[in-house]
Amino acid sequence: MDPFVGEIKICAFSYAPQGWAKCDGSAMTIQQNAALYSLLGITYGGDGKTTFCLPDLRGRTPVHRNPAVANFQQGKSLGAETVALTAANLPQHSHTFNVTSAAGAKSSGLAPNASVLAATGANLYGAAATLTPMGAAACGSAGAGAAHANMQPSLALNFIIATSGLYPSRP
């Protein structure tokens, strides 16, 4: 069965057969591809006088268009391969902890592991010669803001578009 002009298929081989072209954003001449141009126009690029561009699906996941949502307009690219998170991207939360600035007391507990001090019955924690209150900067910010990968599990395949075949009728 002949494909519709403009039909896109996914292939496990790496080339575009005769009558097909790779969906790699290539510029096509309007004069030699009038039927395909009449369907795509300059939705994917080109000057609309002598050239138009094919959809570029390299490294992209296709999604169905939704004219009611601005981000899902025909031909619009969206998303990013990496994202750098900032504090504004994280939900509000806190890292609270309670401490006292009073001097500590020595422990009377024994080490839980028989190989560490327990054999002698010595205390695991003892009184220090000089006790110091905990520093005010003990809990602070962390991280460098570097981007991280933002990609779903994927399999790279070859997307091709029919440049010849049956012209699709409009409803």
C-alpha atoms as one frame of an Amber mdcrd trajectory, in Angstrom:
protein
   0.000   0.000   0.000   1.343   3.421  -0.929   1.955   5.845   1.936   0.313
   9.242   2.216   2.608  12.128   1.280   3.807  13.543   4.609   3.276  10.291
   6.514   5.979   9.649   9.114   7.215   6.171   9.972   9.734   4.816  12.452
  12.346   2.405  11.095  14.960   0.142  12.641  17.305   0.720   9.673  19.439
   3.844   9.290  18.549   5.147   5.818  15.552   6.633   4.006  14.304   4.423
   1.142  13.339   5.860  -2.246  10.288   8.122  -1.915  11.130   8.895   1.708
  13.431  11.373   3.499  14.884  11.442   6.997  13.093  13.642   9.526  16.278
  15.573  10.230  15.222  19.166   9.533  16.667  19.133   6.003  15.727  21.940
   3.632  13.803  20.766   0.562  13.105  22.639  -2.660   9.469  23.595  -3.121
   9.691  23.118  -6.896  10.769  19.458  -6.598   8.488  18.626  -3.631   5.326
  20.643  -4.296   2.907  18.056  -2.848   4.820  17.749   0.424   5.240  21.538
   0.644   1.488  22.008   0.199   0.995  19.928   3.362   3.877  21.159   5.532
   4.326  24.750   4.385   7.003  26.437   6.486   5.799  24.889   9.756   9.262
  23.377  10.287  11.316  26.156   8.670  12.374  27.381   5.250  11.811  30.640
   3.398   8.497  29.662   1.759   9.749  30.951  -1.604  12.174  28.279  -2.736
  12.627  26.044   0.331  10.788  24.437   3.217  12.128  22.179   5.963  11.241
  18.694   7.082  10.406  18.004  10.725  13.532  17.464  12.818  12.946  14.485
  15.095  16.610  13.888  15.937  16.768  13.489  19.711  13.055  14.337  20.027
  10.003  12.465  21.232   6.916  13.253  19.143   3.744  14.308  20.976   0.266
  14.828  19.549  -0.515  18.476  18.832  -3.169  20.287  20.855  -4.323  23.600
  19.350  -5.903  24.553  22.690  -2.536  24.542  24.487   0.139  27.023  23.402
   3.069  24.633  24.022   1.586  21.905  21.792   1.159  23.798  18.519   1.979
  22.003  15.260   5.729  22.133  14.600   6.749  23.645  17.940   9.689  22.053
  19.772   9.458  21.801  23.528  11.386  20.321  26.417  15.083  20.193  27.214
  17.702  17.446  27.414  19.156  18.885  30.619  17.743  21.043  33.399  19.489
  23.108  36.073  17.300  23.219  39.169  17.210  26.280  41.391  15.667  26.743
  44.824  12.553  28.088  43.059  12.035  24.651  41.406  11.964  22.772  44.701
   8.918  22.427  46.953   9.010  24.426  50.155  10.590  22.362  52.901  12.875
  22.728  55.887  15.802  20.952  57.422  15.197  21.667  61.086  17.202  20.150
  63.894  17.275  20.819  67.608  20.500  21.273  69.535  21.514  22.869  72.756
  24.414  25.174  73.302  24.901  23.793  76.808  27.947  21.707  77.575  27.457
  17.992  76.975  27.538  15.191  79.511  29.462  11.985  79.207  27.712   8.860
  78.001  27.213   5.886  80.226  26.261   3.573  77.352  28.503   0.871  76.045
  29.482   0.466  72.425  26.951  -1.731  70.579  29.666  -3.731  68.851  31.530
  -6.132  71.113  34.740  -5.461  69.212  34.689  -1.761  70.090  35.275  -0.903
  73.746  32.496  -3.219  74.962  34.944  -5.898  75.979  36.539  -3.529  78.466
  33.295  -1.957  79.649  34.653   1.503  78.830  32.283   4.316  77.910  31.955
   5.023  74.192  31.716   8.766  74.769  33.510  10.463  77.568  33.689  14.005
  78.808  35.963  16.172  76.686  38.585  18.343  78.267  36.952  21.453  76.782
  33.336  21.372  75.557  32.370  23.827  72.817  28.834  24.889  71.787  27.740
  23.816  68.298  28.500  26.350  65.567  25.634  28.421  64.121  26.617  27.493
  60.541  26.363  23.739  61.066  23.455  23.405  58.597  23.538  25.376  55.360
  23.080  25.311  51.607  24.539  22.566  49.468  24.870  21.918  45.743  26.390
  23.684  42.770  23.399  24.212  40.452  24.824  22.052  37.655  22.377  20.745
  35.049  21.219  17.144  35.238  19.942  14.785  32.555  16.213  15.134  31.950
  15.538  12.252  29.573  13.059   9.421  29.771  14.275   5.910  28.967  14.512
   5.888  25.172  15.608   3.920  22.119  17.095   5.767  19.148  15.417   4.844
  15.844  15.149   6.400  12.380  12.142   8.629  11.578  11.323   9.023   7.873
   8.684  11.037   6.008   7.040  10.087   2.716   7.934  12.518  -0.077   5.786
  10.706  -2.634   2.668   8.560  -2.554  -1.050   9.236  -2.195  -2.079  12.806
  -1.541  -4.216  12.845   1.640  -7.718  14.203   1.084  -9.010  16.807   3.511
 -12.199  16.058   5.461
